[in-house]
Amino acid sequence: MKKSNTMISDWLNEYGTKESDRFVENNLFITEKVFNTLDEKKITIQDLSFKMGLHVQQINDMLTGLYNFTLKDIVKLEIALDIKII
């Protein structure tokens, strides 16, 4: 994941706007919160996909750090993980 963060930072430094900076910052916050919760609660991506009624690939796409989360996505994650994200 560190390499992806570097690629994102490099792109933002060259092409970023305030909006894109904020988008990536918030997106990475959500992604990190989910990964930390998965780790803390010993939940696998497969478990999470089952709880959310999504395919594993959809969860992987969400957790890339570049996914455009909807409020519905965030609420589904909050319910599935029993956490508060926002």
Phi and psi in degrees as GROMACS dihedral restraints (atoms count N, CA, C in turn):
[ dihedral_restraints ]
;  ai    aj    ak    al  type     phi  dphi    fc
    3     4     5     6     1   -59.8    20    10
    4     5     6     7     1   -40.5    20    10
    6     7     8     9     1   -61.9    20    10
    7     8     9    10     1   -41.9    20    10
    9    10    11    12     1   -61.7    20    10
   10    11    12    13     1   -42.5    20    10
   12    13    14    15     1   -61.4    20    10
   13    14    15    16     1   -37.4    20    10
   15    16    17    18     1   -66.6    20    10
   16    17    18    19     1   -43.2    20    10
   18    19    20    21     1   -62.1    20    10
   19    20    21    22     1   -42.0    20    10
   21    22    23    24     1   -63.8    20    10
   22    23    24    25     1   -46.1    20    10
   24    25    26    27     1   -60.9    20    10
   25    26    27    28     1   -42.6    20    10
   27    28    29    30     1   -61.1    20    10
   28    29    30    31     1   -44.4    20    10
   30    31    32    33     1   -64.6    20    10
   31    32    33    34     1   -43.7    20    10
   33    34    35    36     1   -63.8    20    10
   34    35    36    37     1   -38.6    20    10
   36    37    38    39     1   -61.9    20    10
   37    38    39    40     1   -34.4    20    10
   39    40    41    42     1   -87.3    20    10
   40    41    42    43     1   -41.8    20    10
   42    43    44    45     1  -119.8    20    10
   43    44    45    46     1    -4.6    20    10
   45    46    47    48     1   -68.0    20    10
   46    47    48    49     1   154.8    20    10
   48    49    50    51     1  -122.7    20    10
   49    50    51    52     1   172.8    20    10
   51    52    53    54     1   -58.6    20    10
   52    53    54    55     1   -39.7    20    10
   54    55    56    57     1   -66.7    20    10
   55    56    57    58     1   -45.0    20    10
   57    58    59    60     1   -67.4    20    10
   58    59    60    61     1   -36.0    20    10
   60    61    62    63     1   -60.5    20    10
   61    62    63    64     1   -47.5    20    10
   63    64    65    66     1   -65.8    20    10
   64    65    66    67     1   -40.3    20    10
   66    67    68    69     1   -57.6    20    10
   67    68    69    70     1   -50.7    20    10
   69    70    71    72     1   -65.6    20    10
   70    71    72    73     1   -41.6    20    10
   72    73    74    75     1   -58.7    20    10
   73    74    75    76     1   -48.6    20    10
   75    76    77    78     1   -67.2    20    10
   76    77    78    79     1   -39.6    20    10
   78    79    80    81     1   -62.6    20    10
   79    80    81    82     1   -46.0    20    10
   81    82    83    84     1   -67.0    20    10
   82    83    84    85     1   -32.0    20    10
   84    85    86    87     1   -61.9    20    10
   85    86    87    88     1   -47.3    20    10
   87    88    89    90     1   -62.3    20    10
   88    89    90    91     1   -48.1    20    10
   90    91    92    93     1   -60.4    20    10
   91    92    93    94     1   -45.1    20    10
   93    94    95    96     1   -64.5    20    10
   94    95    96    97     1   -41.1    20    10
   96    97    98    99     1   -60.0    20    10
   97    98    99   100     1   -43.6    20    10
   99   100   101   102     1   -64.8    20    10
  100   101   102   103     1   -48.6    20    10
  102   103   104   105     1   -60.8    20    10
  103   104   105   106     1   -41.6    20    10
  105   106   107   108     1   -63.3    20    10
  106   107   108   109     1   -41.1    20    10
  108   109   110   111     1   -66.8    20    10
  109   110   111   112     1   -43.1    20    10
  111   112   113   114     1   -57.1    20    10
  112   113   114   115     1   -44.1    20    10
  114   115   116   117     1   -65.7    20    10
  115   116   117   118     1   -48.3    20    10
  117   118   119   120     1   -62.0    20    10
  118   119   120   121     1   -40.8    20    10
  120   121   122   123     1   -94.3    20    10
  121   122   123   124     1     3.2    20    10
  123   124   125   126     1    55.2    20    10
  124   125   126   127     1    45.9    20    10
  126   127   128   129     1  -104.4    20    10
  127   128   129   130     1   133.4    20    10
  129   130   131   132     1   -88.8    20    10
  130   131   132   133     1   164.9    20    10
  132   133   134   135     1   -59.4    20    10
  133   134   135   136     1   -37.9    20    10
  135   136   137   138     1   -63.5    20    10
  136   137   138   139     1   -43.0    20    10
  138   139   140   141     1   -61.0    20    10
  139   140   141   142     1   -44.5    20    10
  141   142   143   144     1   -63.9    20    10
  142   143   144   145     1   -41.9    20    10
  144   145   146   147     1   -62.8    20    10
  145   146   147   148     1   -38.9    20    10
  147   148   149   150     1   -64.6    20    10
  148   149   150   151     1   -46.4    20    10
  150   151   152   153     1   -61.5    20    10
  151   152   153   154     1   -33.5    20    10
  153   154   155   156     1   -92.1    20    10
  154   155   156   157     1    -8.7    20    10
  156   157   158   159     1    69.9    20    10
  157   158   159   160     1    33.2    20    10
  159   160   161   162     1  -122.7    20    10
  160   161   162   163     1   162.5    20    10
  162   163   164   165     1   -75.8    20    10
  163   164   165   166     1   152.9    20    10
  165   166   167   168     1   -55.4    20    10
  166   167   168   169     1   -41.0    20    10
  168   169   170   171     1   -61.3    20    10
  169   170   171   172     1   -35.2    20    10
  171   172   173   174     1   -65.0    20    10
  172   173   174   175     1   -39.9    20    10
  174   175   176   177     1   -66.3    20    10
  175   176   177   178     1   -44.5    20    10
  177   178   179   180     1   -58.9    20    10
  178   179   180   181     1   -41.8    20    10
  180   181   182   183     1   -61.1    20    10
  181   182   183   184     1   -42.0    20    10
  183   184   185   186     1   -60.7    20    10
  184   185   186   187     1   -35.1    20    10
  186   187   188   189     1   -96.7    20    10
  187   188   189   190     1    19.1    20    10
  189   190   191   192     1   -74.2    20    10
  190   191   192   193     1   -23.2    20    10
  192   193   194   195     1    98.1    20    10
  193   194   195   196     1    -4.0    20    10
  195   196   197   198     1  -124.1    20    10
  196   197   198   199     1     2.7    20    10
  198   199   200   201     1   -69.5    20    10
  199   200   201   202     1   142.1    20    10
  201   202   203   204     1   -91.7    20    10
  202   203   204   205     1    86.7    20    10
  204   205   206   207     1   -62.4    20    10
  205   206   207   208     1   138.3    20    10
  207   208   209   210     1   -96.3    20    10
  208   209   210   211     1   165.4    20    10
  210   211   212   213     1   -60.9    20    10
  211   212   213   214     1   -36.4    20    10
  213   214   215   216     1   -62.0    20    10
  214   215   216   217     1   -42.3    20    10
  216   217   218   219     1   -59.0    20    10
  217   218   219   220     1   -45.3    20    10
  219   220   221   222     1   -64.5    20    10
  220   221   222   223     1   -43.4    20    10
  222   223   224   225     1   -63.3    20    10
  223   224   225   226     1   -41.9    20    10
  225   226   227   228     1   -60.9    20    10
  226   227   228   229     1   -41.6    20    10
  228   229   230   231     1   -63.8    20    10
  229   230   231   232     1   -44.2    20    10
  231   232   233   234     1   -59.2    20    10
  232   233   234   235     1   -44.4    20    10
  234   235   236   237     1   -69.2    20    10
  235   236   237   238     1   -45.8    20    10
  237   238   239   240     1   -63.0    20    10
  238   239   240   241     1   -35.4    20    10
  240   241   242   243     1   -99.0    20    10
  241   242   243   244     1    -5.7    20    10
  243   244   245   246     1    54.8    20    10
  244   245   246   247     1    52.5    20    10
  246   247   248   249     1  -137.0    20    10
  247   248   249   250     1   170.5    20    10
  249   250   251   252     1  -112.5    20    10
  250   251   252   253     1   122.5    20    10
  252   253   254   255     1   -98.5    20    10
  253   254   255   256     1   -45.7    20    10
